[in-house]
Every structure is written in C-alpha cells, then in structure tokens.
Amino acid sequence: MSQNNSNSDDDRLIKIIQSSTRNLMSSFRNKTESLSKCSDDIQVLLRKGYDVETAKETAVKLFGKQKVSFIAIDGTESQDKQLDMLIFYAGAFGYTGQLEFVKNGCSCGEILEMGNTANVSTAVPIHEEDASNVAAEITEGGVEVDPERLPSILMQFAEYYMAVKSLYQDPDLKLVILDRTLAGEVGHLMWSVDEMLNERKCVLQGIETEFGIVSPLDLELARMLHPNDKLQIPVARSHLIKFAAINKLISLMGNGITSISYEELLRKIDAKPQRLEKLVKDLAKFDERFSILKEDTHASNNYSVVVKQEIKDYWQRVFSAVMMVARHIFDTPEDKHPLIYEEYDVDVNKQKKWITSTDLEYMTLIMIYALVRMAWEKKVLIIGLIKDTAAAELSKAIVPVLQNANKIRLSGTAGCIGRLPNFNTDKQLLQIASIINGQSIKAPWRTFEFDSCFRTIAPVVAAKSEPFKKNEAKVKGAHKNVISAERMFVKSYIQLWQSENDITVRSHVFTYDRPCYPGFDIQGELLLQHLDGNVEEEIQPIIHFDKDCEISHLVMDILCSMALEVIPEAIGHNYPLFLADKKAKSVLGQMRSAYLSTVALVLANSEFDQQILYEQKFRDFRTRIENSRRERS
C-alpha cells in the first residue's frame, strides 16, 4: 500500500513539473515570436557601428595624444577551512599594453602581463570564533555572521585598489578596464555602509593622516559628496539638497565669504524657493549629528550660517586613510594580521581594530570615487565591463519615459501594443532580438547611452488633461520615491561580434558603464518632473538618444579592437580581461596549495598535540573520525 502511494506521489510530481515546464516554454516562445515582429521598435534603441574618425578625434581631445597605455584588471577569491580556521584569499591581477588611434581605427598592440609588484593579493586566516569580528551583520533577528561575504568583498576592494594604485604609479596610464559595474556598485555600497557610519564603527575613524584626523563627518561627506561644477553636481533637490548646500558653503569659504543667509544660499545652489524650510531642517539635523555649522555672531542677520574651516579637506583625509589601510591589508608587515589594523591614540597607546566586511565595502566605495575623480582631473577613461546583469531599466523605465516624453513611438504587436515584449532583463531582450532579427541588426552595435539614475526611476503616466510636453516626462522613485544622483555615470548595452557565415552566431550582449565627463556628456535632451513631497523637482539626466556622445564612439573603437581574438570564450568580450582572469585563476591555484600547506604546518608544529583543542564543534570532530574510518575500510 505504501509502495503504491509512493508511486502515485512520484507520478503527480512529474506531471506538475512537466506542466510547469511546458507553460514556461510556451510563455518564452510567445515572447520570442513577438520580438520578431518588433524589429523596428528594437532598432530605435540601437546605434549600429561607430565612427572611427570621431573616435580618433575624441581620443586626442580627451587624452591629449593618439597613443596611450591601458590596464585591464580582474580578480579572484577563495575560502577554505582547516579545522576551526577559516582561510580567505583574494587578489587582483592585470594586463597592460598600448592603444594607438590610427586612420583605420584603434590598434591594440602587444598585451603584457603586469609585474608581481603591481598585482595585489592577500591571504587571511581567521579563527571561526573571530568571524563575528569581521563578518557580523545586525538584522531584525539579531546578529548574523556570514563569513562567505568576506572573500568576494576583499576581491572587489583589491581590484579597485589596484586600479587606483596603478594610476598613481604610472602617469601615462590613460585607460582602465574593469570587470565591474561602477554605477551599480556605487548605488549598492553607498547605502550598505550607512548603518555602520551612523553607529560610528568605521575602522577609518580616528586615523591620523597628513591632512588631519578622520572624523565621522569626513566619512559621511566622502560617502555622498563628490562635486563637479561643470556637470552641475551635486544637484540641489530632494535628499541631496544638504550636500549641495555644504558644497557651496565650502566653496564660499575658499573665496573668503564667511557668512551667508539661508535665502541667499538657496539661490546660489539653484534650488526651488519652496525648499527653504527643507534646507534649514536638513542642515540643522546634519549639524546635530556632526556639528558642521557655527553661528555667525558677526552677521547682522542671525539667520546666517558659516561652515567650519576644518571640513574642507574631508576627501583628502578619508582617501589618505583608506590607502594606509589598503597597504596594511595587501602588504602586511611581518607578524601582523591583514585584517587587524593597529594605531596609536593621543596617549601613545596601541589600539587594535578588526577591519570588517562593511569597512571593506566603505573603502571600496572610496576607491570607486577616487577613480571618478581621477577620470575628471587627469582625463582618464574608466570602463566597467559587465558580463551578466539582471538590470531591466532600459525596457521597464527608460523606454516608457521616452514614450511619455514623445521622443519615441512603439508600434508593438497585437499582444503588446505600445510596449516591448516583457522579458526579465534587458540583456535577455536584446540578445534574443539580435538573433531573431539578425538580418537587420548587425554587430557591432550598442544602445544609446543613458544615465545610471534611471535604475531608481519609475515612469508616471500623465493624466489626459495634462499631456506631457515634448522632451518632458513625470517620474517617481522606484523605492520610497528616492531617485539617485544624476550625471555621475552612463551605461550602454553592446554586442561586438557576429559570424560572417551565420548571422545567428553571435557573441553575448554585454554592458559597459563609465563616469560622465564634463564637456562631453551634455544634459538637456530630457527633463523629468519628480514630485517630492509637495514640491515638483526637475531632474536632467544624461541621455544620448537624439545625439551621440563622442566618447561612445571612442569606447566602441577600444572595445572592438580588444574583442576579436580567435578564442571561443573571449570572442566579443575583452581579451585583456580574459588574460587577467586566466592569470588570476592560475595564481590562485599556486597560492592556495602554498598557504594551506603553511597553515597545516603551523598547526602541526603547535605546542598543543590535541586536535580536539582546535575542533571546538563536535560535528567537526565527528566528521573527521568518520572520514578516517571510511579511508581505512
């Protein structure tokens, strides 16, 4: 009887799986078929090929010369366990070379392996009972320890640190290619470290640098405030208004202005007049936390403010401290631990602090900002190349916004009039469309570049009584009505290769993002209206729909020159990054056996001869005995 019941349950499960699979396949087939009827709509989003002459002229305009050095960086990480010891490894490795922008397009010369002194890596042993010191996260259910986060965060930090370090060591380096999403990681990291800063637990706090001691205020400003007057950031809207005001106060202080009224400050940051009360409240709250303002007793108007003198070097202090800690992690002094940072307080007492996974996230954020600042100041092109992404802002947010702004009109199909077929990701949509419509979509192609702030935007349909004007649309924040800062990064989807013999044989669709560059990325194509509280804010994102940015031609010229190597897993991607990935995996294989053997040797030579002292968990002890018994049998 029980056997019959078991067979019946098996049959029922198989039928459910078959039915579910058929439904999924049917849905996918329907969406795929609809794509073949949307070729014209898809091609509105694409820009085929690129202009070699424009790329060459842009290279000279941006870099100041036709021949430049580049570096491509990739990383690796691992986690192992020896008794009750966790051993983490992370590293970043690079390949370098030169690009020359000639008449027929970008020429990529010999690609060389970076020397061992340029690469960065570390191996970190941690006792399991110490894992809470570096990988603890406070949740609603209490403290959760997730040591598996550590190696990936450490690898991420290593890659960005190597990029910054390389740029400082080689002033001729003008191009950095990373296997990373710059904009996506800034968005995530900016908020993931917020709680740590609120609790004032960052390892950087209190570190003494040549620019002064790092304060909680420094850490908060470095998290959010990275001004560029030519790009008009930070913009004075919504949650960013206090940072725009602080930036202006610092600027005025540099010009010798010691006092300004809130009304005048509001005008100088070009904020809406209705934002006066919010400006006063936000600065007051910020002052409560960080004591940033002081009352100007000499002003005739008591409603005046002046910022404290010492805050102007906030970035130099934080960046200097991050570089100090990074050198400790990746070039650890003898007899020191990579994740225990030692410093001396004012009484010359040694203090030891664990460097936590959240500390590493914050320092990674600072490294990305350092790259952006170098991109602006030293005219360095930073490209983040992403292989796989679950993003869907192009189809879910940007296309509807462009429709509402009367910039495009989609014909659609019978099942999806006026919209694109509903795929889970933009990459999936574009990948399948390029294969199905291969005759009309020729590689290389790219989508128009668009502002990274769109990932936090949701379209708002206008009422019939108030249709949108041309190039204007209403939007809201996708989460809690918050829209991230505009004009920092732009993004595009690309496909770089297809077979000459079979148009359906193509490379994958990838994504790149890069910082916005003053003088190249110009706002004005699109005006977004965002109702924040009872104030209608205006957002002008960077979007190159009507007119390409010259840098997009430069990026395509560079990436295409590096994507034609006749290796199946590298075609259409990036050959220098492919080499860096292979180097990273090779080094990991060598280093892993070396550091695991070292740990085993140290444990074997320990003065303790009882394994049970190291195996604090009975489960580990039992597993070792069971494995030993199996090996003997």
Secondary structure, 3 states (H helix, E strand, C coil): CHHHHHHHHHHHHHHHHHHHHHHHHHHHHHHHHHHHCCHHHHHCCEEECCCHHHHHHHHHHHHCCCEEEEEEEEEEEEEEEECCEEEEEEEEEEEEEEEEEECCEEEECCCEECCCCCCEEEEEEEEHHHHHHHHEEEECCEEEECCCHHHHHHHHHHHHHHHHHHHHHCCCEEEEEECCCHHHHHHHHHHHCHHHHHCCCCCCCCCEECCEECCHHHHHHHHHCCCECCCCECCCCHHHHHHHHHHHHHHHHHCCCCCEEHHHHHHHCCCCHHHHHHHHHHHHHHHHHHCCEEECCCCCCCCEEEECHHHHHHHHHHHHHHHHHHHHHHCCCCCCCCCEEEEECCCCCEEEEECCHHHHHHHHHHHHHHHHHHHHHHCCEEEEEECCCCCCHHHHHHHHHHHHCCCCCCCCCCCCCCCCCCCCCHHHHHHHHHHHCCCCCCCCEEECCEEHHHHHEEEECCCCCCCCCCCEEEEEECECCECCCCCCEEEEEEECCECCCCCCCECCCEEEEEECCCCCCCCCCCEEEEEECCEEEEECCCECCCCCCHHHHHHHHHHHHCCCCCCCCCCCCCHHHHHHHHHHHHHHHHHHHHHHHHHHHHHHCCCCCCHHHCCCCHHHHHHHHHHHHHHHC
